[in-house]
Amino acid sequence: MKDKLGARKWLTLILIGLSGQFAWTIENMYFNVFLYNTISTDPGYIAAMVGWSAAAATVTTLLMGALSDRLGKRKAFICVGYMLWGLSTAAFGFITPESAGRLFPAANAASAAATLVVVMDCVMTFFGSTANDGAFNAYVTDVTTRENRGRAESVLAILPLVSMLIIFGLFDGLTQQGRWREFFGIFGALVSAVGVVAVFLVRDEPGLKPRRDSYFKNLLYGLRPSTVAGNRALYLSFCASCIFSVAVQVFFPFLIIYIQNYLGITDYALVLGVVLVTASAVSVISGRFIDRMGKLRFVFPAALVMLLGLVAMSFVRRTVPVILAGCVMMSGYMMLSAALSANIRDWTPADKVGHFQGIRMIFTVLLPMIIGPAIGAAVIRGGDSTYIELGQVKTVPTPGIYLAAAAVLVLTAVPVLLLRRQEQNGEKEGSKG
């Protein structure tokens, strides 16, 4: 039956998805720590890196997702993209103020190194977004249906947590010892190896055919007012996911730095390990409820759980309360992410799946990763929490980032309510069934 995924497809989703999340975890969390610990503590560099990489991811996904539609191929983009993605990830281990100073002797070494990190992050993001955001995400939509997307998304939603759990639990010691070259090298090699395995594992769906219309015309298709008007539910779904993602990006880039430097919890791997295992279990269990209840009905209880967790995180200071608040926050985050992502797939036109991955990136990556970290950085600067190390004043994230994230999250209710009203009115739009 089409509503059931076979073993090969599940293996493909999990293996390709998890290896990609290793790379994204390193980019989203460890590049920030790498930059903060070895080059500069200025939160502006982190916000700039997140923003520029988000722009690179969006443009890449728009171009390469549409190209995968045009060629009727996902496999080639996944395989080659993963191989190059891994190589570019490993390259970060060679960026230091000393190496940057040798390359740019007339510039300040720390500023040159920070800029080089930002540029390399964009290069790495190009390969990652080609393989993962553009091709793999389109592949997931190709092989799933309305009947099984809640289950598929609930499993895909935990992969970032599983990747963080593995990295924090088994490899974080390398970063704390300053062995960044080995750390980046291990995961770079792993991602490239999965690209090779994908050659034998991934199969394009039989119904995926090359498009004969204009590639360049299709690049602008999703930005036309007529397209927005004709796919109202899809764009409302994008808006809901956008606001949710902004809320996440207010605090997430600063999470490890906050735990280490504001709370003073040095063994953050233990804290995050318990939180991630709990949230992963909740996410997997929630998958069937998403499919049974309906994705939009599930959004509000999931959002409430996340909201309570965010508020709690702004007040807790000791290890055990931080773990408890973190479990609530991340469980809500996982459930909400799965429901919103599955809803977007339901409304994506079947003949332009690759193209709409780029439009999705505008709403779920570009805007959130520019707006969210900027809000977080502004809150941090306003909190004026600093310490002095080796004569340098270093800025520390403050609890206000969680309250700011909570305030943004509440706004998600607006597009979700509009979507529910549309469903209740019985309006219909074309989508892949």
WOTALIN-V920040 format. One record per pair of residues at least 12 apart in sequence whose C-alpha atoms are under 10 Angstrom apart, sorted by sequence separation. I is the first residue (numbers start at 1). GAP is how many residues later the second one is. If there is no record, write none. Layout:
# WOTALIN-V920040
I | GAP
I | GAP
This chain:
# WOTALIN-V920040
65 | 12
97 | 12
98 | 12
100 | 12
101 | 12
140 | 12
171 | 12
256 | 12
259 | 12
286 | 12
312 | 12
313 | 12
344 | 12
345 | 12
348 | 12
383 | 12
384 | 12
385 | 12
386 | 12
32 | 13
33 | 13
64 | 13
96 | 13
97 | 13
99 | 13
100 | 13
140 | 13
222 | 13
256 | 13
259 | 13
309 | 13
312 | 13
313 | 13
383 | 13
384 | 13
385 | 13
32 | 14
35 | 14
96 | 14
97 | 14
98 | 14
99 | 14
100 | 14
311 | 14
312 | 14
381 | 14
383 | 14
384 | 14
31 | 15
32 | 15
97 | 15
98 | 15
100 | 15
171 | 15
309 | 15
310 | 15
313 | 15
380 | 15
381 | 15
382 | 15
383 | 15
96 | 16
97 | 16
100 | 16
140 | 16
167 | 16
171 | 16
256 | 16
286 | 16
309 | 16
310 | 16
312 | 16
313 | 16
344 | 16
380 | 16
381 | 16
382 | 16
383 | 16
32 | 17
96 | 17
97 | 17
100 | 17
308 | 17
309 | 17
312 | 17
380 | 17
381 | 17
383 | 17
31 | 18
32 | 18
95 | 18
96 | 18
309 | 18
310 | 18
311 | 18
377 | 18
379 | 18
380 | 18
382 | 18
383 | 18
31 | 19
95 | 19
97 | 19
306 | 19
309 | 19
310 | 19
341 | 19
379 | 19
380 | 19
96 | 20
167 | 20
306 | 20
308 | 20
309 | 20
310 | 20
377 | 20
379 | 20
380 | 20
28 | 21
95 | 21
96 | 21
306 | 21
307 | 21
308 | 21
309 | 21
376 | 21
377 | 21
379 | 21
380 | 21
27 | 22
28 | 22
95 | 22
305 | 22
306 | 22
307 | 22
309 | 22
310 | 22
376 | 22
379 | 22
27 | 23
305 | 23
306 | 23
309 | 23
310 | 23
341 | 23
378 | 23
379 | 23
92 | 24
304 | 24
305 | 24
306 | 24
308 | 24
309 | 24
376 | 24
377 | 24
379 | 24
28 | 25
92 | 25
95 | 25
304 | 25
305 | 25
306 | 25
307 | 25
376 | 25
379 | 25
27 | 26
303 | 26
305 | 26
306 | 26
307 | 26
375 | 26
376 | 26
302 | 27
305 | 27
306 | 27
92 | 28
303 | 28
304 | 28
305 | 28
306 | 28
373 | 28
376 | 28
91 | 29
92 | 29
302 | 29
303 | 29
304 | 29
306 | 29
372 | 29
375 | 29
376 | 29
302 | 30
303 | 30
305 | 30
306 | 30
375 | 30
89 | 31
301 | 31
302 | 31
303 | 31
305 | 31
88 | 32
89 | 32
92 | 32
300 | 32
302 | 32
303 | 32
304 | 32
372 | 32
88 | 33
91 | 33
299 | 33
302 | 33
303 | 33
372 | 33
88 | 34
89 | 34
90 | 34
301 | 34
302 | 34
303 | 34
88 | 35
89 | 35
301 | 35
302 | 35
88 | 36
89 | 36
299 | 36
300 | 36
302 | 36
372 | 36
87 | 37
88 | 37
298 | 37
299 | 37
302 | 37
85 | 38
86 | 38
88 | 38
89 | 38
298 | 38
299 | 38
84 | 39
85 | 39
88 | 39
89 | 39
299 | 39
84 | 40
85 | 40
87 | 40
88 | 40
296 | 40
298 | 40
299 | 40
85 | 41
86 | 41
295 | 41
298 | 41
299 | 41
84 | 42
85 | 42
86 | 42
297 | 42
298 | 42
84 | 43
85 | 43
295 | 43
296 | 43
83 | 44
84 | 44
85 | 44
295 | 44
296 | 44
81 | 45
82 | 45
83 | 45
85 | 45
282 | 45
286 | 45
290 | 45
294 | 45
295 | 45
81 | 46
82 | 46
85 | 46
278 | 46
282 | 46
290 | 46
295 | 46
296 | 46
80 | 47
81 | 47
82 | 47
84 | 47
85 | 47
275 | 47
276 | 47
279 | 47
280 | 47
283 | 47
295 | 47
296 | 47
81 | 48
82 | 48
83 | 48
271 | 48
275 | 48
278 | 48
279 | 48
282 | 48
283 | 48
286 | 48
287 | 48
290 | 48
291 | 48
295 | 48
78 | 49
81 | 49
82 | 49
270 | 49
271 | 49
274 | 49
275 | 49
278 | 49
279 | 49
282 | 49
283 | 49
286 | 49
290 | 49
294 | 49
295 | 49
77 | 50
78 | 50
80 | 50
81 | 50
82 | 50
272 | 50
273 | 50
274 | 50
275 | 50
276 | 50
277 | 50
278 | 50
279 | 50
280 | 50
281 | 50
282 | 50
283 | 50
284 | 50
285 | 50
286 | 50
289 | 50
78 | 51
80 | 51
81 | 51
268 | 51
271 | 51
272 | 51
275 | 51
276 | 51
279 | 51
280 | 51
283 | 51
284 | 51
287 | 51
291 | 51
295 | 51
77 | 52
78 | 52
79 | 52
265 | 52
267 | 52
271 | 52
274 | 52
275 | 52
278 | 52
279 | 52
282 | 52
283 | 52
286 | 52
287 | 52
290 | 52
77 | 53
78 | 53
79 | 53
263 | 53
264 | 53
265 | 53
270 | 53
271 | 53
274 | 53
275 | 53
278 | 53
279 | 53
281 | 53
282 | 53
283 | 53
286 | 53
77 | 54
78 | 54
81 | 54
263 | 54
264 | 54
265 | 54
272 | 54
275 | 54
276 | 54
277 | 54
279 | 54
280 | 54
283 | 54
284 | 54
76 | 55
77 | 55
78 | 55
262 | 55
263 | 55
264 | 55
268 | 55
271 | 55
272 | 55
275 | 55
276 | 55
279 | 55
280 | 55
283 | 55
39 | 56
74 | 56
75 | 56
78 | 56
79 | 56
263 | 56
271 | 56
275 | 56
279 | 56
38 | 57
39 | 57
40 | 57
74 | 57
77 | 57
78 | 57
79 | 57
265 | 57
34 | 58
38 | 58
39 | 58
77 | 58
78 | 58
259 | 58
276 | 58
23 | 59
34 | 59
38 | 59
76 | 59
77 | 59
78 | 59
237 | 59
244 | 59
251 | 59
263 | 59
35 | 60
74 | 60
75 | 60
259 | 60
31 | 61
34 | 61
35 | 61
74 | 61
75 | 61
78 | 61
143 | 61
16 | 62
20 | 62
23 | 62
27 | 62
34 | 62
64 | 62
68 | 62
73 | 62
74 | 62
142 | 62
143 | 62
248 | 62
16 | 63
19 | 63
23 | 63
26 | 63
74 | 63
128 | 63
139 | 63
142 | 63
247 | 63
259 | 63
61 | 64
65 | 64
74 | 64
75 | 64
131 | 64
139 | 64
142 | 64
20 | 65
24 | 65
49 | 65
53 | 65
56 | 65
57 | 65
60 | 65
61 | 65
64 | 65
65 | 65
69 | 65
74 | 65
139 | 65
142 | 65
16 | 66
20 | 66
23 | 66
45 | 66
49 | 66
52 | 66
53 | 66
56 | 66
57 | 66
60 | 66
61 | 66
64 | 66
65 | 66
68 | 66
69 | 66
73 | 66
136 | 66
139 | 66
142 | 66
19 | 67
23 | 67
48 | 67
51 | 67
52 | 67
53 | 67
54 | 67
55 | 67
56 | 67
57 | 67
58 | 67
59 | 67
60 | 67
61 | 67
62 | 67
63 | 67
64 | 67
65 | 67
67 | 67
68 | 67
46 | 68
49 | 68
50 | 68
53 | 68
54 | 68
56 | 68
57 | 68
58 | 68
60 | 68
61 | 68
62 | 68
65 | 68
66 | 68
67 | 68
74 | 68
45 | 69
49 | 69
52 | 69
53 | 69
56 | 69
57 | 69
60 | 69
61 | 69
64 | 69
65 | 69
66 | 69
69 | 69
139 | 69
39 | 70
40 | 70
45 | 70
48 | 70
49 | 70
52 | 70
53 | 70
55 | 70
56 | 70
57 | 70
59 | 70
60 | 70
61 | 70
64 | 70
65 | 70
68 | 70
39 | 71
40 | 71
46 | 71
49 | 71
50 | 71
51 | 71
53 | 71
54 | 71
55 | 71
56 | 71
57 | 71
58 | 71
59 | 71
60 | 71
61 | 71
62 | 71
63 | 71
64 | 71
65 | 71
38 | 72
39 | 72
42 | 72
45 | 72
46 | 72
49 | 72
50 | 72
53 | 72
57 | 72
58 | 72
61 | 72
62 | 72
65 | 72
39 | 73
40 | 73
45 | 73
49 | 73
52 | 73
53 | 73
56 | 73
57 | 73
60 | 73
61 | 73
65 | 73
39 | 74
40 | 74
60 | 74
61 | 74
35 | 75
38 | 75
39 | 75
54 | 75
58 | 75
38 | 76
57 | 76
58 | 76
340 | 76
57 | 77
35 | 78
36 | 78
39 | 78
35 | 79
353 | 79
349 | 80
350 | 80
351 | 80
348 | 81
349 | 81
350 | 81
351 | 81
35 | 82
317 | 82
347 | 82
348 | 82
349 | 82
350 | 82
34 | 83
35 | 83
316 | 83
347 | 83
348 | 83
349 | 83
350 | 83
314 | 84
315 | 84
346 | 84
347 | 84
348 | 84
349 | 84
32 | 85
95 | 85
248 | 85
314 | 85
315 | 85
346 | 85
347 | 85
348 | 85
31 | 86
93 | 86
94 | 86
95 | 86
313 | 86
314 | 86
345 | 86
346 | 86
347 | 86
31 | 87
93 | 87
94 | 87
312 | 87
313 | 87
314 | 87
315 | 87
345 | 87
346 | 87
92 | 88
93 | 88
245 | 88
311 | 88
313 | 88
314 | 88
315 | 88
345 | 88
92 | 89
93 | 89
244 | 89
310 | 89
311 | 89
313 | 89
314 | 89
31 | 90
90 | 90
91 | 90
93 | 90
94 | 90
176 | 90
312 | 90
313 | 90
314 | 90
90 | 91
92 | 91
93 | 91
94 | 91
310 | 91
311 | 91
312 | 91
90 | 92
92 | 92
93 | 92
244 | 92
245 | 92
310 | 92
311 | 92
314 | 92
90 | 93
91 | 93
92 | 93
244 | 93
309 | 93
310 | 93
311 | 93
27 | 94
89 | 94
90 | 94
91 | 94
310 | 94
311 | 94
89 | 95
90 | 95
241 | 95
307 | 95
310 | 95
311 | 95
88 | 96
89 | 96
90 | 96
92 | 96
172 | 96
173 | 96
241 | 96
244 | 96
307 | 96
310 | 96
311 | 96
27 | 97
87 | 97
88 | 97
89 | 97
90 | 97
91 | 97
172 | 97
309 | 97
310 | 97
27 | 98
86 | 98
87 | 98
89 | 98
90 | 98
171 | 98
241 | 98
242 | 98
307 | 98
308 | 98
86 | 99
89 | 99
90 | 99
169 | 99
170 | 99
241 | 99
307 | 99
310 | 99
24 | 100
86 | 100
87 | 100
88 | 100
89 | 100
90 | 100
168 | 100
169 | 100
240 | 100
241 | 100
306 | 100
307 | 100
23 | 101
24 | 101
86 | 101
87 | 101
88 | 101
90 | 101
168 | 101
169 | 101
240 | 101
307 | 101
23 | 102
86 | 102
87 | 102
89 | 102
90 | 102
167 | 102
168 | 102
238 | 102
241 | 102
304 | 102
307 | 102
85 | 103
86 | 103
87 | 103
89 | 103
166 | 103
168 | 103
169 | 103
237 | 103
238 | 103
241 | 103
303 | 103
306 | 103
307 | 103
24 | 104
84 | 104
85 | 104
86 | 104
87 | 104
88 | 104
165 | 104
168 | 104
169 | 104
237 | 104
240 | 104
23 | 105
24 | 105
83 | 105
86 | 105
87 | 105
164 | 105
165 | 105
168 | 105
237 | 105
238 | 105
304 | 105
82 | 106
83 | 106
85 | 106
86 | 106
167 | 106
237 | 106
238 | 106
303 | 106
304 | 106
21 | 107
83 | 107
84 | 107
85 | 107
86 | 107
165 | 107
166 | 107
237 | 107
303 | 107
20 | 108
24 | 108
82 | 108
83 | 108
84 | 108
86 | 108
164 | 108
165 | 108
236 | 108
237 | 108
20 | 109
82 | 109
83 | 109
86 | 109
164 | 109
165 | 109
234 | 109
235 | 109
237 | 109
303 | 109
81 | 110
82 | 110
83 | 110
85 | 110
165 | 110
166 | 110
233 | 110
234 | 110
237 | 110
303 | 110
20 | 111
21 | 111
81 | 111
82 | 111
83 | 111
84 | 111
161 | 111
162 | 111
165 | 111
233 | 111
234 | 111
20 | 112
80 | 112
82 | 112
83 | 112
161 | 112
164 | 112
165 | 112
234 | 112
235 | 112
300 | 112
19 | 113
20 | 113
79 | 113
82 | 113
83 | 113
163 | 113
233 | 113
234 | 113
235 | 113
299 | 113
300 | 113
79 | 114
81 | 114
82 | 114
83 | 114
161 | 114
162 | 114
233 | 114
234 | 114
299 | 114
16 | 115
17 | 115
79 | 115
80 | 115
83 | 115
161 | 115
162 | 115
165 | 115
232 | 115
233 | 115
234 | 115
16 | 116
20 | 116
78 | 116
79 | 116
80 | 116
82 | 116
160 | 116
161 | 116
231 | 116
249 | 116
253 | 116
300 | 116
78 | 117
79 | 117
161 | 117
162 | 117
231 | 117
246 | 117
299 | 117
300 | 117
77 | 118
78 | 118
79 | 118
80 | 118
158 | 118
161 | 118
162 | 118
231 | 118
242 | 118
245 | 118
246 | 118
250 | 118
17 | 119
76 | 119
79 | 119
80 | 119
158 | 119
161 | 119
241 | 119
242 | 119
245 | 119
246 | 119
249 | 119
250 | 119
253 | 119
254 | 119
297 | 119
16 | 120
17 | 120
75 | 120
78 | 120
79 | 120
160 | 120
242 | 120
243 | 120
244 | 120
245 | 120
246 | 120
248 | 120
249 | 120
250 | 120
252 | 120
253 | 120
296 | 120
297 | 120
78 | 121
79 | 121
158 | 121
159 | 121
238 | 121
239 | 121
242 | 121
243 | 121
245 | 121
246 | 121
247 | 121
248 | 121
249 | 121
250 | 121
251 | 121
252 | 121
296 | 121
76 | 122
79 | 122
157 | 122
158 | 122
234 | 122
238 | 122
241 | 122
242 | 122
245 | 122
246 | 122
247 | 122
249 | 122
250 | 122
251 | 122
254 | 122
13 | 123
17 | 123
75 | 123
76 | 123
79 | 123
157 | 123
158 | 123
237 | 123
238 | 123
240 | 123
241 | 123
242 | 123
245 | 123
246 | 123
249 | 123
250 | 123
253 | 123
254 | 123
262 | 123
296 | 123
297 | 123
12 | 124
13 | 124
75 | 124
78 | 124
158 | 124
235 | 124
238 | 124
239 | 124
240 | 124
241 | 124
242 | 124
243 | 124
244 | 124
245 | 124
246 | 124
247 | 124
248 | 124
249 | 124
250 | 124
251 | 124
252 | 124
253 | 124
262 | 124
296 | 124
75 | 125
155 | 125
158 | 125
235 | 125
238 | 125
239 | 125
242 | 125
243 | 125
246 | 125
247 | 125
248 | 125
249 | 125
250 | 125
251 | 125
261 | 125
262 | 125
13 | 126
75 | 126
76 | 126
154 | 126
155 | 126
157 | 126
158 | 126
234 | 126
237 | 126
238 | 126
242 | 126
245 | 126
246 | 126
247 | 126
249 | 126
250 | 126
251 | 126
254 | 126
261 | 126
13 | 127
75 | 127
76 | 127
154 | 127
156 | 127
157 | 127
241 | 127
242 | 127
245 | 127
246 | 127
249 | 127
250 | 127
296 | 127
12 | 128
74 | 128
75 | 128
76 | 128
154 | 128
155 | 128
156 | 128
235 | 128
243 | 128
246 | 128
247 | 128
250 | 128
251 | 128
74 | 129
75 | 129
154 | 129
155 | 129
243 | 129
246 | 129
247 | 129
250 | 129
13 | 130
73 | 130
74 | 130
75 | 130
153 | 130
154 | 130
155 | 130
157 | 130
222 | 130
9 | 131
73 | 131
74 | 131
153 | 131
154 | 131
155 | 131
221 | 131
72 | 132
73 | 132
151 | 132
152 | 132
154 | 132
155 | 132
72 | 133
151 | 133
154 | 133
222 | 133
261 | 133
262 | 133
9 | 134
72 | 134
74 | 134
150 | 134
151 | 134
153 | 134
154 | 134
218 | 134
221 | 134
222 | 134
261 | 134
262 | 134
263 | 134
9 | 135
21 | 135
25 | 135
29 | 135
72 | 135
73 | 135
151 | 135
152 | 135
220 | 135
221 | 135
261 | 135
262 | 135
263 | 135
24 | 136
25 | 136
72 | 136
73 | 136
150 | 136
151 | 136
152 | 136
154 | 136
219 | 136
222 | 136
223 | 136
260 | 136
261 | 136
262 | 136
263 | 136
21 | 137
22 | 137
23 | 137
26 | 137
71 | 137
72 | 137
73 | 137
150 | 137
151 | 137
153 | 137
218 | 137
219 | 137
222 | 137
260 | 137
261 | 137
262 | 137
5 | 138
14 | 138
17 | 138
18 | 138
21 | 138
22 | 138
25 | 138
26 | 138
37 | 138
71 | 138
72 | 138
149 | 138
150 | 138
151 | 138
221 | 138
222 | 138
258 | 138
259 | 138
4 | 139
5 | 139
13 | 139
17 | 139
20 | 139
21 | 139
22 | 139
24 | 139
25 | 139
37 | 139
69 | 139
70 | 139
71 | 139
72 | 139
148 | 139
149 | 139
150 | 139
151 | 139
219 | 139
220 | 139
257 | 139
258 | 139
259 | 139
3 | 140
4 | 140
5 | 140
17 | 140
18 | 140
19 | 140
20 | 140
21 | 140
22 | 140
23 | 140
24 | 140
38 | 140
68 | 140
69 | 140
70 | 140
71 | 140
148 | 140
150 | 140
151 | 140
211 | 140
215 | 140
219 | 140
257 | 140
258 | 140
2 | 141
3 | 141
4 | 141
14 | 141
18 | 141
19 | 141
21 | 141
22 | 141
26 | 141
34 | 141
37 | 141
68 | 141
69 | 141
70 | 141
71 | 141
149 | 141
150 | 141
211 | 141
256 | 141
257 | 141
258 | 141
2 | 142
3 | 142
10 | 142
13 | 142
14 | 142
17 | 142
18 | 142
21 | 142
22 | 142
25 | 142
30 | 142
33 | 142
38 | 142
68 | 142
69 | 142
70 | 142
148 | 142
149 | 142
150 | 142
208 | 142
209 | 142
254 | 142
255 | 142
2 | 143
3 | 143
4 | 143
5 | 143
13 | 143
17 | 143
18 | 143
20 | 143
21 | 143
67 | 143
68 | 143
69 | 143
70 | 143
148 | 143
208 | 143
254 | 143
258 | 143
3 | 144
4 | 144
15 | 144
18 | 144
19 | 144
22 | 144
34 | 144
67 | 144
70 | 144
71 | 144
147 | 144
150 | 144
254 | 144
2 | 145
3 | 145
10 | 145
14 | 145
18 | 145
22 | 145
30 | 145
66 | 145
70 | 145
146 | 145
147 | 145
150 | 145
2 | 146
3 | 146
13 | 146
17 | 146
34 | 146
69 | 146
149 | 146
251 | 146
255 | 146
5 | 147
251 | 147
254 | 147
255 | 147
67 | 148
70 | 148
251 | 148
66 | 149
67 | 149
69 | 149
251 | 149
252 | 149
30 | 150
66 | 150
250 | 150
251 | 150
252 | 150
67 | 151
250 | 151
251 | 151
63 | 152
66 | 152
67 | 152
249 | 152
250 | 152
251 | 152
31 | 153
63 | 153
66 | 153
248 | 153
250 | 153
251 | 153
252 | 153
30 | 154
65 | 154
247 | 154
248 | 154
250 | 154
251 | 154
63 | 155
64 | 155
247 | 155
250 | 155
251 | 155
62 | 156
63 | 156
247 | 156
249 | 156
250 | 156
26 | 157
62 | 157
247 | 157
248 | 157
26 | 158
62 | 158
247 | 158
248 | 158
250 | 158
246 | 159
247 | 159
62 | 160
245 | 160
247 | 160
248 | 160
23 | 161
26 | 161
244 | 161
247 | 161
248 | 161
243 | 162
244 | 162
246 | 162
247 | 162
245 | 163
246 | 163
247 | 163
23 | 164
244 | 164
245 | 164
247 | 164
22 | 165
23 | 165
243 | 165
244 | 165
247 | 165
22 | 166
243 | 166
244 | 166
246 | 166
20 | 167
23 | 167
243 | 167
244 | 167
245 | 167
19 | 168
22 | 168
23 | 168
243 | 168
244 | 168
19 | 169
22 | 169
161 | 169
240 | 169
243 | 169
244 | 169
20 | 170
21 | 170
242 | 170
243 | 170
19 | 171
20 | 171
240 | 171
241 | 171
243 | 171
19 | 172
240 | 172
243 | 172
18 | 173
19 | 173
158 | 173
161 | 173
239 | 173
240 | 173
19 | 174
20 | 174
160 | 174
240 | 174
241 | 174
16 | 175
19 | 175
20 | 175
239 | 175
240 | 175
241 | 175
18 | 176
19 | 176
157 | 176
158 | 176
239 | 176
240 | 176
157 | 177
158 | 177
238 | 177
239 | 177
240 | 177
16 | 178
156 | 178
157 | 178
236 | 178
237 | 178
240 | 178
15 | 179
16 | 179
155 | 179
157 | 179
158 | 179
236 | 179
237 | 179
240 | 179
154 | 180
157 | 180
158 | 180
235 | 180
236 | 180
16 | 181
153 | 181
154 | 181
156 | 181
157 | 181
236 | 181
237 | 181
15 | 182
16 | 182
153 | 182
154 | 182
156 | 182
157 | 182
233 | 182
236 | 182
237 | 182
15 | 183
154 | 183
155 | 183
233 | 183
236 | 183
153 | 184
154 | 184
157 | 184
235 | 184
12 | 185
16 | 185
153 | 185
154 | 185
156 | 185
233 | 185
234 | 185
12 | 186
15 | 186
16 | 186
152 | 186
153 | 186
233 | 186
151 | 187
153 | 187
154 | 187
232 | 187
233 | 187
150 | 188
151 | 188
153 | 188
154 | 188
12 | 189
13 | 189
149 | 189
150 | 189
153 | 189
233 | 189
11 | 190
12 | 190
149 | 190
150 | 190
152 | 190
153 | 190
232 | 190
233 | 190
11 | 191
12 | 191
150 | 191
151 | 191
9 | 192
149 | 192
150 | 192
153 | 192
8 | 193
9 | 193
149 | 193
150 | 193
8 | 194
9 | 194
148 | 194
149 | 194
233 | 194
8 | 195
233 | 195
234 | 195
146 | 196
149 | 196
232 | 196
233 | 196
145 | 197
146 | 197
149 | 197
231 | 197
232 | 197
233 | 197
234 | 197
144 | 198
231 | 198
50 | 199
146 | 199
147 | 199
230 | 199
231 | 199
145 | 200
146 | 200
230 | 200
231 | 200
141 | 201
144 | 201
145 | 201
146 | 201
144 | 202
50 | 203
141 | 203
142 | 203
141 | 204
140 | 205
141 | 205
47 | 206
46 | 207
47 | 207
138 | 207
141 | 207
46 | 208
137 | 208
142 | 208
141 | 209
142 | 209
43 | 210
43 | 211
142 | 211
138 | 212
141 | 212
142 | 212
140 | 213
141 | 213
138 | 214
139 | 214
138 | 215
139 | 215
137 | 216
138 | 216
141 | 216
137 | 217
138 | 217
135 | 218
136 | 218
138 | 218
134 | 219
135 | 219
138 | 219
33 | 220
37 | 220
134 | 220
135 | 220
137 | 220
28 | 221
32 | 221
33 | 221
36 | 221
133 | 221
134 | 221
136 | 221
31 | 222
32 | 222
33 | 222
134 | 222
135 | 222
29 | 223
30 | 223
32 | 223
33 | 223
134 | 223
28 | 224
29 | 224
32 | 224
33 | 224
133 | 224
134 | 224
28 | 225
29 | 225
32 | 225
133 | 225
27 | 226
28 | 226
29 | 226
30 | 226
134 | 226
29 | 227
133 | 227
134 | 227
29 | 228
129 | 228
133 | 228
129 | 229
129 | 232
74 | 280
73 | 281
69 | 282
70 | 282
72 | 282
69 | 283
68 | 284
69 | 284
70 | 284
68 | 285
69 | 285
70 | 285
146 | 285
66 | 286
68 | 286
69 | 286
146 | 286
147 | 286
65 | 287
66 | 287
67 | 287
68 | 287
145 | 287
146 | 287
65 | 288
66 | 288
67 | 288
144 | 288
145 | 288
65 | 289
66 | 289
144 | 289
64 | 290
65 | 290
66 | 290
142 | 290
63 | 291
64 | 291
65 | 291
66 | 291
141 | 291
62 | 292
63 | 292
65 | 292
66 | 292
61 | 293
62 | 293
64 | 293
65 | 293
61 | 294
62 | 294
63 | 294
64 | 294
65 | 294
61 | 295
62 | 295
63 | 295
61 | 296
62 | 296
61 | 297
62 | 297
60 | 298
61 | 298
62 | 298
58 | 299
59 | 299
61 | 299
62 | 299
58 | 300
59 | 300
61 | 300
62 | 300
57 | 301
58 | 301
60 | 301
61 | 301
58 | 302
59 | 302
58 | 303
59 | 303
57 | 304
58 | 304
57 | 305
58 | 305
55 | 306
58 | 306
54 | 307
55 | 307
58 | 307
59 | 307
54 | 308
57 | 308
58 | 308
57 | 309
58 | 309
54 | 310
55 | 310
56 | 310
54 | 311
55 | 311
53 | 312
54 | 312
55 | 312
53 | 313
54 | 313
51 | 314
52 | 314
54 | 314
55 | 314
50 | 315
51 | 315
54 | 315
55 | 315
50 | 316
51 | 316
53 | 316
54 | 316
51 | 317
52 | 317
53 | 317
50 | 318
51 | 318
52 | 318
50 | 319
51 | 319
49 | 320
50 | 320
51 | 320
48 | 321
49 | 321
50 | 321
51 | 321
47 | 322
48 | 322
50 | 322
51 | 322
47 | 323
50 | 323
51 | 323
47 | 324
49 | 324
50 | 324
47 | 325
48 | 325
47 | 326
48 | 326
46 | 327
47 | 327
46 | 328
47 | 328
44 | 329
47 | 329
43 | 330
44 | 330
47 | 330
43 | 331
46 | 331
43 | 333
44 | 333
43 | 334
44 | 334
42 | 335
43 | 335
43 | 337
44 | 337
43 | 338
41 | 351
42 | 351
43 | 351
41 | 352
42 | 352
43 | 352
41 | 353
42 | 353
43 | 353
40 | 354
41 | 354
42 | 354
43 | 354
41 | 355
36 | 358
3 | 430
2 | 431
